[in-house]
């Protein structure tokens, strides 16, 4: 009897230990137990938040929990969500590193700047390219101006002029694809130069193929991002939660980018760049990263914090950086152009008002001008209505509305008054919720560009300050979007060019509702608009 009781006692002890560790401690004793739960199961299991993400409801369900329980909520046993400015400063101001969640953004088996887990290697990489993405450089870049001239006047506007012919396009034109192609041509030209970049706007067959290959992968990120170990384990058993064709697509996208890198490398190495007098062919980003890598190698060599990856695998690291800019640079701006054109297409009077403002530019972008040109960047940036339309669309339909997770530092920290939060806890904020603070943005679900029209909205200085503090479309802190100035300038250029010359109306906007997730476009991935040329006054 005594012999039988020893295993029973052992089993009982293990059971009690498990109950303590997985139920009593996380529910009642953990420092996180003081924080409101988004779901009753959050302290003991991550299944609720995993299921929410799998069903593509994370943004809306997390936001609902914030509205109910406050600015800090517990999503799982080891995960929090924050939604206040003080929390944003704490988490994204420094000291909270990225984690394994971002490894899905590695390419060619090596990290890029965005996917770097730790801030020091990220900072070293960022120094190589922060200047070329600064506002002053973007606004004064001869290369970008020359590239924009070709992309807008030789590619985009002729395409839309053809699309404005009713007999050829009686059902309108699918504009989401065209916007993605436009932004692809912009970012690829800035990275590799016009000659070695892309020409999606002209090459319809290839753009459809490439964009389809790119977008069909997106529905399979959950397993690799949220349950990477489980996914890898099942692969060893020949069970593929992520279809193998996703890997095939990824390899083809990488090969396409590698070809751009190889061509640009040869262009610089073989002396072709020195002989080329066309500023549009300057590979601004590639050249800056290449120079930065060489400078880091000469200055620090094997002692560089970038030695394990960037300097050890320079070709792969360069390609990884370039494909990350390609992906982020084309998709996010393409999404914003789609939603801006959708809002404008619902309001003809707003289109007319915007066009009147755009035609005040000198030179303006009207095709009726004697010599259409790219306008002065400072003048374009200073147009209040254009800026307001863009800002409000970024608020309501941020291209990245989803959570941007970080990891709490060791040994612990304080968040929103909750002290003793241990290190290693996943914590994040989402623009979807930050931009829907009803105390800052009245009727937050309503698209209202006048929020940003300071000459009209009657806001006090404090209201303006709060509005700007809660704007988070590009994240914040040292790891905020490095390409935000490029995106703002590019989008303003495209909208100015299009609405100086065309009126638009909606033909079919079924599925225009935004997806729920990290990077989110329309659920249908489509928007059909009808274009008509404006008449000469």
C-alpha positions as CSV (number, residue, x, y, z in Angstrom):
1,X,0.0,0.0,0.0
2,X,2.9,2.3,0.9
3,X,4.6,1.4,-2.4
4,X,1.5,2.3,-4.4
5,X,1.1,5.6,-2.5
6,X,4.5,6.9,-3.5
7,X,3.7,7.3,-7.2
8,X,0.3,8.6,-6.3
9,X,1.9,11.2,-4.0
10,X,4.3,12.1,-6.7
11,X,1.5,12.5,-9.3
12,X,-0.5,14.6,-6.8
13,X,2.6,16.8,-6.2
14,X,3.2,17.3,-9.9
15,X,-0.5,18.0,-10.4
16,X,-0.5,20.6,-7.6
17,X,2.7,22.1,-9.0
18,X,1.1,22.4,-12.5
19,X,-2.1,23.9,-11.0
20,X,0.0,26.5,-9.2
21,X,2.2,27.3,-12.2
22,X,-0.4,27.4,-14.9
23,X,-3.5,28.6,-13.0
24,X,-2.9,30.0,-9.5
25,X,0.2,32.0,-10.2
26,X,-0.8,33.6,-13.6
27,X,-4.3,34.3,-12.4
28,X,-3.7,35.5,-8.9
29,X,0.0,36.1,-8.1
30,X,1.8,37.2,-11.3
31,X,2.5,40.9,-11.6
32,X,0.4,40.7,-14.8
33,X,-2.6,39.5,-12.8
34,X,-3.4,43.1,-11.8
35,X,-3.9,44.0,-15.5
36,X,-7.4,43.6,-17.0
37,X,-7.9,40.6,-19.1
38,X,-9.1,41.0,-22.7
39,X,-10.7,37.5,-22.3
40,X,-11.3,35.4,-19.3
41,X,-8.8,32.8,-20.5
42,X,-6.0,35.3,-21.1
43,X,-4.0,34.6,-17.9
44,X,-3.9,30.8,-18.4
45,X,-3.8,30.3,-22.2
46,X,-2.7,32.1,-25.4
47,X,-5.5,30.3,-27.3
48,X,-7.9,33.2,-27.4
49,X,-5.5,35.7,-28.9
50,X,-4.1,33.1,-31.3
51,X,-7.6,32.2,-32.5
52,X,-8.4,35.9,-32.8
53,X,-5.3,36.3,-35.0
54,X,-6.0,33.2,-37.0
55,X,-9.6,34.4,-37.7
56,X,-8.2,37.9,-38.7
57,X,-10.0,39.8,-35.9
58,X,-7.1,40.9,-33.8
59,X,-7.3,44.6,-34.4
60,X,-11.1,45.0,-33.9
61,X,-11.3,42.6,-30.9
62,X,-8.3,44.1,-29.2
63,X,-9.7,47.5,-29.8
64,X,-13.1,46.5,-28.3
65,X,-11.2,45.1,-25.2
66,X,-9.3,48.4,-24.8
67,X,-12.6,50.3,-25.0
68,X,-14.1,48.1,-22.3
69,X,-11.1,47.7,-19.9
70,X,-8.7,50.6,-20.5
71,X,-5.4,51.5,-21.9
72,X,-3.5,48.4,-20.8
73,X,-4.9,44.9,-21.3
74,X,-3.7,41.3,-21.0
75,X,-4.0,39.3,-24.2
76,X,-2.4,36.1,-23.0
77,X,-0.3,34.7,-20.2
78,X,2.7,36.6,-21.4
79,X,1.4,39.3,-23.6
80,X,0.0,42.8,-23.2
81,X,-1.5,45.5,-25.4
82,X,-1.2,49.3,-24.7
83,X,-3.2,52.2,-26.0
84,X,-2.0,55.5,-24.6
85,X,0.6,58.1,-25.4
86,X,2.6,57.5,-22.3
87,X,2.8,53.8,-23.0
88,X,3.9,54.4,-26.5
89,X,6.7,56.6,-25.3
90,X,7.8,53.9,-22.8
91,X,7.6,50.9,-25.2
92,X,8.8,52.5,-28.4
93,X,11.1,55.2,-27.0
94,X,13.9,52.6,-26.4
95,X,14.9,49.7,-24.3
96,X,12.1,47.4,-25.5
97,X,13.6,45.2,-28.2
98,X,11.9,43.3,-31.0
99,X,11.7,39.6,-30.9
100,X,11.3,36.4,-32.9
101,X,8.0,37.6,-34.3
102,X,9.9,39.8,-36.7
103,X,12.1,37.0,-38.1
104,X,9.4,36.3,-40.7
105,X,10.7,39.5,-42.3
106,X,14.2,38.0,-42.8
107,X,15.1,37.3,-46.4
108,X,17.7,35.0,-48.0
109,X,18.2,33.6,-44.5
110,X,19.6,36.8,-43.1
111,X,18.0,39.7,-41.3
112,X,17.4,43.2,-42.7
113,X,17.2,46.4,-40.7
114,X,13.5,46.0,-40.0
115,X,13.8,42.5,-38.7
116,X,16.8,43.0,-36.5
117,X,15.9,42.0,-33.0
118,X,18.2,44.4,-31.2
119,X,18.4,48.1,-31.3
120,X,22.2,48.5,-31.7
121,X,22.6,46.6,-35.0
122,X,19.4,48.3,-36.1
123,X,20.9,51.7,-35.4
124,X,24.1,50.8,-37.2
125,X,22.2,49.8,-40.2
126,X,19.9,52.8,-40.0
127,X,22.8,55.2,-40.1
128,X,23.7,54.0,-43.5
129,X,20.4,55.1,-45.0
130,X,18.6,57.6,-42.7
131,X,20.0,60.5,-44.7
132,X,18.7,59.4,-48.0
133,X,15.2,59.0,-46.5
134,X,15.3,62.4,-44.7
135,X,12.7,65.0,-45.7
136,X,15.3,67.4,-46.9
137,X,17.0,64.8,-49.1
138,X,13.7,63.6,-50.5
139,X,12.6,67.1,-51.4
140,X,15.9,68.1,-53.0
141,X,16.9,64.8,-54.7
142,X,17.7,65.3,-58.5
143,X,17.5,61.6,-58.9
144,X,14.0,61.3,-57.3
145,X,12.7,64.3,-59.3
146,X,13.9,62.8,-62.6
147,X,12.5,59.4,-61.7
148,X,9.1,60.9,-60.8
149,X,9.1,62.9,-64.1
150,X,9.3,59.6,-66.1
151,X,7.1,57.5,-63.9
152,X,4.3,60.1,-63.8
153,X,4.4,61.6,-67.2
154,X,5.6,58.8,-69.4
155,X,3.9,55.8,-67.6
156,X,1.1,56.6,-65.2
157,X,-0.7,59.5,-66.9
158,X,-0.7,57.9,-70.4
159,X,-2.1,54.7,-68.8
160,X,-4.9,56.6,-67.1
161,X,-5.6,58.7,-70.2
162,X,-6.1,55.4,-72.1
163,X,-8.3,54.2,-69.2
164,X,-10.5,57.3,-69.5
165,X,-11.7,56.1,-72.9
166,X,-15.2,54.7,-72.2
167,X,-15.2,52.3,-75.2
168,X,-12.0,50.6,-74.0
169,X,-12.9,50.5,-70.3
170,X,-16.7,50.6,-70.0
171,X,-16.5,49.0,-66.5
172,X,-13.8,51.3,-65.2
173,X,-10.2,50.3,-64.3
174,X,-9.0,48.3,-61.4
175,X,-7.0,51.0,-59.7
176,X,-5.5,49.1,-56.7
177,X,-3.3,47.2,-59.0
178,X,-2.2,50.4,-60.8
179,X,-1.5,52.1,-57.5
180,X,0.7,49.2,-56.4
181,X,2.5,49.3,-59.7
182,X,3.1,53.0,-59.4
183,X,4.5,52.8,-55.9
184,X,6.6,49.8,-57.0
185,X,8.1,51.8,-59.9
186,X,8.8,54.7,-57.5
187,X,10.6,52.7,-54.7
188,X,12.5,50.4,-57.1
189,X,13.8,53.4,-59.1
190,X,14.9,55.1,-55.9
191,X,16.7,51.9,-54.8
192,X,18.2,50.7,-58.1
193,X,17.9,53.7,-60.5
194,X,15.3,53.9,-63.2
195,X,17.1,51.6,-65.7
196,X,17.6,48.8,-63.2
197,X,14.3,49.2,-61.3
198,X,10.9,48.0,-62.4
199,X,8.4,49.1,-65.0
200,X,5.2,47.6,-63.7
201,X,3.0,50.4,-65.1
202,X,4.0,49.6,-68.7
203,X,4.4,45.8,-68.4
204,X,0.8,44.7,-67.5
205,X,1.4,41.0,-67.9
206,X,4.4,40.9,-65.6
207,X,2.9,43.2,-63.0
208,X,-0.2,41.0,-62.7
209,X,2.0,37.9,-62.3
210,X,4.3,39.5,-59.7
211,X,1.6,41.1,-57.6
212,X,-0.5,38.0,-57.6
213,X,2.6,36.0,-56.5
214,X,3.3,38.5,-53.8
215,X,-0.3,38.9,-52.4
216,X,-1.3,35.2,-52.4
217,X,1.5,34.5,-49.8
218,X,0.0,36.8,-47.2
219,X,-2.8,34.5,-46.1
220,X,-0.3,32.0,-44.7
221,X,1.9,34.2,-42.4
222,X,0.0,33.1,-39.2
223,X,1.7,29.8,-38.6
224,X,5.3,31.0,-39.4
225,X,4.9,34.1,-37.3
226,X,2.8,33.1,-34.3
227,X,3.7,29.4,-34.0
228,X,7.1,29.0,-35.8
229,X,8.4,26.1,-33.7
230,X,5.1,24.1,-34.1
231,X,5.2,24.8,-37.8
232,X,8.8,23.7,-38.2
233,X,8.1,20.5,-36.1
234,X,5.2,19.5,-38.3
235,X,7.3,20.1,-41.4
236,X,9.7,17.5,-40.2
237,X,6.8,15.1,-40.3
238,X,5.9,16.2,-43.8
239,X,2.8,18.1,-42.6
240,X,2.8,21.5,-44.2
241,X,0.6,24.2,-42.5
242,X,2.1,26.6,-45.0
243,X,1.8,25.2,-48.5
244,X,5.1,24.6,-50.3
245,X,4.2,26.8,-53.1
246,X,4.5,29.8,-50.7
247,X,8.2,28.9,-50.4
248,X,8.4,28.7,-54.2
249,X,6.8,32.1,-54.5
250,X,9.2,33.6,-51.9
251,X,12.2,32.2,-53.7
252,X,11.0,33.7,-57.0
253,X,10.5,37.1,-55.4
254,X,13.9,36.9,-53.9
255,X,15.4,35.9,-57.3
256,X,13.8,38.9,-58.9
257,X,15.2,41.2,-56.3
258,X,18.6,39.6,-56.5
259,X,18.7,40.2,-60.2
260,X,18.0,43.9,-59.6
261,X,20.9,43.9,-57.1
262,X,23.3,42.1,-59.4
263,X,22.5,44.5,-62.3
264,X,22.9,47.6,-60.1
265,X,26.2,46.2,-58.7
266,X,27.5,45.7,-62.2
267,X,26.3,49.2,-63.2
268,X,28.4,50.7,-60.4
269,X,31.4,48.4,-60.6
270,X,31.9,48.5,-64.3
271,X,32.0,52.2,-64.6
272,X,28.6,52.6,-66.3
273,X,27.3,54.9,-63.5
274,X,30.3,57.3,-64.0
275,X,29.4,57.7,-67.7
276,X,25.6,58.0,-67.2
277,X,24.5,61.7,-67.2
278,X,20.8,60.9,-66.4
279,X,20.2,61.5,-62.7
280,X,17.1,59.2,-62.9
281,X,19.5,56.2,-63.2
282,X,21.2,56.9,-59.9
283,X,20.7,53.9,-57.5
284,X,20.3,56.1,-54.4
285,X,19.5,53.5,-51.8
286,X,21.7,50.8,-53.1
287,X,24.7,53.1,-53.3
288,X,24.2,54.5,-49.8
289,X,24.0,51.0,-48.2
290,X,27.0,49.8,-50.2
291,X,29.0,52.8,-49.0
292,X,27.8,52.3,-45.4
293,X,28.8,48.7,-45.5
294,X,32.3,49.5,-46.8
295,X,32.7,52.3,-44.2
296,X,31.7,49.9,-41.4
297,X,34.1,47.2,-42.6
298,X,37.1,49.6,-42.8
299,X,36.4,51.3,-39.5
300,X,35.5,48.3,-37.3
301,X,36.0,45.1,-39.3
302,X,35.3,41.9,-37.2
303,X,34.6,44.1,-34.2
304,X,31.6,45.6,-35.8
305,X,28.2,44.8,-34.3
306,X,27.2,44.0,-37.9
307,X,29.9,41.5,-38.4
308,X,27.8,38.3,-37.8
309,X,25.4,39.1,-40.6
310,X,25.7,42.2,-42.7
311,X,29.5,42.1,-43.1
312,X,29.8,38.3,-43.2
313,X,27.2,37.9,-45.9
314,X,27.3,41.3,-47.7
315,X,25.6,40.2,-50.9
316,X,22.7,38.4,-49.2
317,X,22.4,41.2,-46.6
318,X,22.2,43.8,-49.3
319,X,19.5,41.8,-51.1
320,X,17.6,41.3,-47.9
321,X,17.6,45.0,-47.2
322,X,16.5,45.8,-50.8
323,X,13.6,43.3,-50.9
324,X,12.4,44.6,-47.5
325,X,12.2,48.2,-49.0
326,X,10.6,46.8,-52.1
327,X,7.8,45.0,-50.1
328,X,7.1,47.8,-47.6
329,X,7.7,50.6,-50.0
330,X,5.2,49.5,-52.7
331,X,2.5,47.8,-50.6
332,X,1.8,50.4,-47.9
333,X,1.8,53.4,-50.2
334,X,-0.3,51.5,-52.8
335,X,-2.9,50.9,-50.0
336,X,-3.0,54.5,-49.1
337,X,-3.5,55.7,-52.7
338,X,-6.4,53.2,-53.0
339,X,-8.2,54.6,-50.0
340,X,-7.5,58.2,-50.9
341,X,-8.9,57.8,-54.4
342,X,-11.9,55.9,-52.9
343,X,-12.7,58.8,-50.5
344,X,-12.2,61.4,-53.3
345,X,-14.3,59.4,-55.7
346,X,-17.3,59.7,-53.3
347,X,-17.2,63.5,-53.2
348,X,-17.0,65.4,-56.5
349,X,-17.0,68.8,-54.7
350,X,-14.0,67.8,-52.7
351,X,-12.3,66.7,-56.0
352,X,-13.0,70.1,-57.5
353,X,-11.7,71.9,-54.4
354,X,-8.5,69.8,-54.4
355,X,-8.0,70.4,-58.1
356,X,-8.3,74.1,-57.6
357,X,-5.6,73.9,-54.9
358,X,-3.3,71.8,-57.0
359,X,-3.5,74.2,-60.0
360,X,-2.0,76.9,-57.8
361,X,1.3,75.1,-57.9
362,X,3.9,76.6,-60.2
363,X,4.6,74.7,-62.2
364,X,1.5,72.7,-61.8
365,X,0.9,69.1,-63.1
366,X,-1.9,69.8,-65.6
367,X,-1.4,68.1,-69.0
368,X,-2.7,71.4,-70.5
369,X,0.4,73.2,-69.3
370,X,2.9,74.0,-72.0
371,X,5.5,71.9,-70.2
372,X,4.2,69.7,-67.4
373,X,6.8,69.2,-64.7
374,X,7.3,68.0,-61.2
375,X,6.3,70.8,-58.8
376,X,8.5,72.4,-56.2
377,X,8.5,69.9,-53.3
378,X,8.2,72.4,-50.6
379,X,5.2,74.0,-52.3
380,X,3.6,70.6,-52.8
381,X,4.2,69.6,-49.2
382,X,2.6,72.9,-48.0
383,X,-0.8,72.4,-49.7
384,X,-3.2,72.3,-46.7
385,X,-6.1,70.4,-48.3
386,X,-3.9,67.7,-50.0
387,X,-2.1,67.2,-46.7
388,X,-5.3,67.0,-44.7
389,X,-6.8,64.4,-47.1
390,X,-3.6,62.3,-46.7
391,X,-3.4,62.6,-43.0
392,X,-7.0,61.6,-42.4
393,X,-6.7,58.6,-44.6
394,X,-3.6,57.6,-42.8
395,X,-5.5,57.9,-39.5
396,X,-8.6,55.9,-40.6
397,X,-7.0,53.4,-42.9
398,X,-3.4,53.2,-41.8
399,X,-1.7,50.7,-44.1
400,X,-0.2,49.0,-41.0
401,X,-3.0,49.1,-38.4
402,X,-1.9,46.0,-36.6
403,X,0.1,45.5,-33.5
404,X,3.9,46.2,-33.5
405,X,5.2,43.9,-30.7
406,X,8.2,44.5,-28.5
407,X,9.6,42.6,-25.6
408,X,9.8,44.1,-22.1
409,X,13.4,44.5,-20.8
410,X,15.0,42.5,-18.0
411,X,14.7,42.5,-15.0
412,X,11.4,44.4,-15.4
413,X,9.6,47.6,-16.0
414,X,6.5,49.8,-15.2
415,X,3.8,50.4,-17.7
416,X,0.9,52.8,-17.2
417,X,1.2,52.5,-13.4
418,X,1.6,48.7,-13.3
419,X,4.9,48.0,-11.7
420,X,7.0,44.8,-11.6
421,X,6.2,43.7,-15.1
422,X,8.8,41.0,-15.7
423,X,11.2,41.0,-18.6
424,X,10.4,38.9,-21.7
425,X,6.7,39.9,-21.9
426,X,5.4,40.6,-25.4
427,X,3.8,44.1,-25.5
428,X,2.5,46.1,-28.4
429,X,0.3,48.9,-29.6
430,X,-1.8,49.1,-32.8
431,X,-2.5,52.1,-34.9
432,X,-6.0,50.9,-35.3
433,X,-6.7,51.7,-31.7
434,X,-4.4,54.6,-31.2
435,X,-6.2,56.4,-34.0
436,X,-9.7,55.7,-32.6
437,X,-9.4,57.6,-29.3
438,X,-12.8,59.4,-29.2
439,X,-11.5,62.0,-26.8
440,X,-8.9,63.1,-29.3
441,X,-10.7,62.3,-32.6
442,X,-14.4,63.0,-32.3
443,X,-16.5,60.4,-34.1
444,X,-13.3,58.5,-34.8
445,X,-14.8,56.1,-37.4
446,X,-15.8,59.0,-39.6
447,X,-13.4,60.1,-42.3
448,X,-13.2,63.9,-41.8
449,X,-10.3,65.6,-43.5
450,X,-11.2,68.9,-41.7
451,X,-9.6,67.6,-38.5
452,X,-6.3,68.5,-40.2
453,X,-7.5,71.9,-41.7
454,X,-6.3,74.2,-38.9
455,X,-7.6,77.3,-40.6
456,X,-11.2,75.8,-40.6
457,X,-11.7,73.4,-37.8
458,X,-11.6,75.8,-34.9
459,X,-9.3,73.6,-32.8
460,X,-7.5,75.0,-29.9
461,X,-3.7,74.7,-29.6
462,X,-4.1,71.9,-27.1
463,X,-6.5,70.0,-29.4
464,X,-4.0,70.3,-32.3
465,X,-1.2,69.1,-30.0
466,X,-3.2,66.1,-28.8
467,X,-4.3,65.3,-32.4
468,X,-0.7,65.2,-33.5
469,X,0.5,63.3,-30.5
470,X,-1.9,60.5,-31.1
471,X,-1.1,60.2,-34.8
472,X,0.8,56.9,-35.1
473,X,0.6,55.8,-38.8
474,X,4.4,55.4,-39.0
475,X,5.0,54.1,-35.4
476,X,7.4,56.2,-33.2
477,X,10.8,56.2,-31.6
478,X,14.1,55.1,-33.1
479,X,12.5,52.2,-35.0
480,X,9.7,54.1,-36.6
481,X,9.2,53.8,-40.4
482,X,12.4,55.0,-42.1
483,X,10.6,55.6,-45.4
484,X,7.8,57.8,-44.0
485,X,9.1,61.0,-45.8
486,X,9.4,59.1,-49.1
487,X,5.9,57.7,-48.8
488,X,4.4,61.1,-48.0
489,X,6.1,62.8,-50.9
490,X,5.4,60.0,-53.4
491,X,1.7,59.8,-52.4
492,X,1.3,63.6,-52.7
493,X,3.0,63.6,-56.1
494,X,0.7,60.9,-57.5
495,X,-2.5,62.4,-56.1
496,X,-1.5,65.8,-57.4
497,X,-0.8,64.4,-60.9
498,X,-4.0,62.4,-61.1
499,X,-6.5,64.8,-59.7
500,X,-5.0,67.8,-61.6
501,X,-6.0,65.9,-64.8
502,X,-8.9,63.6,-64.0
503,X,-12.2,63.2,-62.2
504,X,-13.0,59.8,-60.8
505,X,-16.1,58.0,-59.7
506,X,-16.7,54.6,-58.2
507,X,-17.7,51.8,-60.5
508,X,-17.4,48.9,-58.0
509,X,-16.1,49.1,-54.5
510,X,-17.3,45.8,-53.2
511,X,-14.8,44.5,-50.6
512,X,-13.3,48.0,-50.0
513,X,-13.5,47.3,-46.3
514,X,-10.0,47.0,-44.8
515,X,-8.6,43.7,-43.8
516,X,-7.7,43.0,-40.2
517,X,-4.1,42.1,-39.5
518,X,-0.6,43.7,-39.8
519,X,-0.4,45.2,-43.3
520,X,-4.0,45.6,-44.5
521,X,-5.5,46.6,-47.8
522,X,-9.0,46.1,-49.1
523,X,-10.5,42.7,-48.4
524,X,-11.2,42.2,-52.1
525,X,-7.7,43.6,-53.1
526,X,-9.6,45.6,-55.8
527,X,-11.2,48.9,-56.5
528,X,-12.8,49.8,-59.8
529,X,-12.9,53.5,-60.7
530,X,-14.0,55.4,-63.8
531,X,-11.6,58.1,-65.0
532,X,-12.6,61.2,-67.1
533,X,-10.2,63.8,-68.3
534,X,-10.9,67.3,-67.0
535,X,-11.8,69.9,-69.6
536,X,-9.5,72.8,-70.3
537,X,-10.9,76.1,-68.9
